[in-house]
Amino acid sequence: MRKSILVSFAVLFAAVVAVGCKGSPKNKEYVYDVYVAGWEREDPMLWKNGEPTKLPQKDEGSVATAVFVSGNDVYVAGLESVYYGAQDQENPTRYVGAFWKNGVISRFTDLAGKADGIEVNGLFVSGSDVYVVGQDKFGEEPTAMLWKNGIAEPLSDGSKPARANSVFVSGNDVYVAGWDSQSATLWKNGVAEKLTDGSNPASARSVFVSGNDIYVVGSARRGSKVVAMLWTKRG
C-alpha cells in the first residue's frame, strides 16, 4: 500500500512526504520518502531523504518554492533568474517562472523577464496536467495567476493587488487560495469567492479538498492582532 501526503510552505521551501507501509495491518512498517524544495546559496535545490540535488538553471540566483510527487515523477516549481549584463539598478536581475520534472526544466513565463514581481507559490499535478499558481503583473497591479501546462490564466483583473498561494485539483474542479485586494479569496474554476469582507487584511494560504468538503487555511487581522484562520465549505 502506498499513498502520498503533500506539505507545502510557500515562503522558503516546500516538502512532500510519500508514505509506504508493509506487513500485516496490526504490525505495519512504514517507509517514508521526504522531498524538500528550496535553495542553497545561489542554486535551486531538491532534497530527497536529506540527499541534495542541484537543479539546472540558466544562471545563478534561481529558487525552488514548491514540490509535488505524482507516481514516479517529481515536480519542482520556482523562479529561474535571468541576468542582463552588469547587475545594477539599471540592469537588475529578473526572474521567469519555471518547473522541473525529474530534473528537466521547463519555463512558463516570458524568457525576457519583462513582468515585475513574479512569484511562484504553489504546485499541483493531476494526470498529465501541471498547475502552478503565484503572482505576475498583467495590469496596473500584481495579478493572481494560474498557469496550466504553462498557459497563463489571470485570476484577478490587475486593478488591485492580488496573489495566488495554493492550488488543489479535485476531479474537474481547480481550487486556488490567495487574496484579492485585502480579502482572503478562494477561486473555483476561475470564479472568485471572497472569504472575508475586505475591511481588514486577510489571506488564504492553502486549500485542500476531501470529497465535498473544502478546507482553506490562512490569516486575518483582528484589531491589533493577526490570527490563524480556518474556513470550511461544502463543494
VENWO-V743204 format. One record per residue. RES is the residue in one letter. SS is DSSP state (H for helix, E for strand, - for the rest). NEAR is the number of other C-alpha atoms within 8 Angstrom. Layout:
RES,SS,NEAR
RES,SS,NEAR
//
This chain:
M,-,5
R,E,7
K,E,7
S,E,9
I,E,8
L,E,9
V,E,8
S,E,11
F,-,10
A,-,11
V,-,6
L,-,7
F,-,14
A,E,15
A,E,15
V,E,15
V,E,12
A,E,13
V,E,12
G,E,10
C,E,10
K,E,8
G,-,7
S,-,6
P,-,5
K,-,4
N,-,6
K,-,9
E,E,7
Y,E,8
V,E,7
Y,E,8
D,E,9
V,E,12
Y,E,13
V,E,12
A,E,16
G,E,14
W,E,13
E,E,7
R,-,5
E,-,9
D,E,13
P,E,16
M,E,14
L,E,15
W,E,12
K,E,10
N,-,7
G,-,6
E,E,6
P,E,8
T,E,7
K,E,8
L,-,10
P,-,8
Q,-,11
K,-,7
D,-,9
E,-,8
G,-,10
S,-,15
V,E,13
A,E,15
T,E,19
A,E,18
V,E,16
F,E,13
V,E,12
S,E,9
G,-,4
N,-,5
D,E,8
V,E,10
Y,E,12
V,E,15
A,E,16
G,E,15
L,E,14
E,E,14
S,E,14
V,E,13
Y,-,10
Y,-,8
G,-,5
A,-,5
Q,-,10
D,-,6
Q,-,5
E,-,5
N,-,10
P,-,9
T,-,9
R,E,10
Y,E,11
V,E,16
G,E,14
A,E,13
F,E,12
W,E,12
K,E,11
N,-,7
G,-,7
V,E,7
I,E,10
S,E,8
R,E,10
F,-,12
T,-,9
D,-,8
L,-,8
A,-,6
G,-,11
K,-,7
A,-,9
D,-,8
G,-,8
I,-,12
E,E,10
V,E,13
N,E,15
G,E,16
L,E,15
F,E,11
V,E,12
S,E,8
G,-,4
S,-,5
D,E,8
V,E,11
Y,E,12
V,E,14
V,E,17
G,E,16
Q,E,15
D,E,13
K,-,13
F,-,11
G,-,9
E,-,8
E,-,11
P,-,15
T,E,18
A,E,18
M,E,15
L,E,13
W,E,12
K,E,11
N,-,8
G,-,9
I,E,7
A,E,8
E,E,8
P,E,10
L,-,12
S,-,10
D,-,9
G,-,13
S,-,8
K,-,11
P,-,11
A,E,15
R,E,13
A,E,16
N,E,15
S,E,15
V,E,16
F,E,11
V,E,12
S,E,8
G,-,4
N,-,5
D,E,8
V,E,12
Y,E,13
V,E,14
A,E,17
G,E,17
W,E,16
D,E,13
S,-,8
Q,-,11
S,E,16
A,E,18
T,E,15
L,E,14
W,E,13
K,E,11
N,-,7
G,-,7
V,E,7
A,E,9
E,E,8
K,E,9
L,-,9
T,-,9
D,-,7
G,-,10
S,-,7
N,-,10
P,-,10
A,E,14
S,E,13
A,E,16
R,E,12
S,E,12
V,E,15
F,E,8
V,E,11
S,E,6
G,-,5
N,-,7
D,E,10
I,E,12
Y,E,11
V,E,13
V,E,12
G,E,13
S,E,12
A,E,13
R,E,11
R,E,8
G,-,5
S,-,5
K,E,6
V,E,9
V,E,8
A,E,8
M,E,8
L,E,8
W,E,8
T,E,8
K,E,7
R,E,6
G,-,6
//
